[in-house]
């Protein structure tokens, strides 16, 4: 396992700061309890299975037609999607994460091409990868200008015509600004996120909300929970999901089924969901984007 000594200290400080806001019993990002819970949830929880179905729906056509050979899992967490991406013939996957605990779980899954580092200063040469896969990272990066810097870095390490698969938190139902939140945590509106991706040098091919039906009650609550100044306070609530007991695993199967149907609609008939708890973007790097090199 390759570990880099030059970690982005500002990013690490921001993550430590947001941990103080996490809900009781919901471990914060960049803590070992967070990754222990995430590792337990990834294969069994209905939401995780459903989000994997979305990735399959949008990326399998690219992976099967051999349009992708080098992949960067940006913010790879405990390695569930590293394993999924590695399952495609001819695909070589590299994982990068800020957390050594996360990378330890990846190593336990058998992954060896791993790097400790920050999304805002990627330690890779320009035009190295065909696909950057980035799931639930952008909302945690310190602003300004964390998300913009990470998107620009993703464009830099992609070859011309390479793809970005981006998943992040949705601000659907909120009456606040397009990317409201604190300096260390935020949610995005669809049009705003697509604009940010385009500004980084990408051509947006698909943008859609995801997790529509299961998130509907949450979206309604958000629309009703507005402070006097019209803004919803954003903090990192930590990982509140827990593994259900065996007697209730049917709930996960039902949730996964609903999300799989949504994923089929997005991938199979090119639907764009009008609301949801998550946002997905599939974008292609423009020919002129991502100039420069890092050693």
Secondary structure, 3 states (H helix, E strand, C coil): CEECCCCCHHHHHHHHHHHCCCCCCCCCCCCHHHHHHHHHHCCCCHHHHHHHHHHHHHHHHHHHCCCCCEEEEECCCCCHHHHHHHCCCCCEEEEEECCHHHHHHHHHCCCCCEEECCCCCCCCCCCCEEEEEEECCHHHCCCCCHHHHHHHHHHHHEEEEEEEEEEEEECCCCCCCCCCEECCEECECHHHHHHHHHHCCEEEEEEEEECHHHHHHHHHHHHHCCCCCCCCCCCCCCCCCCCCCHHHHHHHHHHHHHHHHHHHHHHHCCCCECCCCEEEEEEEECCCCCCCCCC
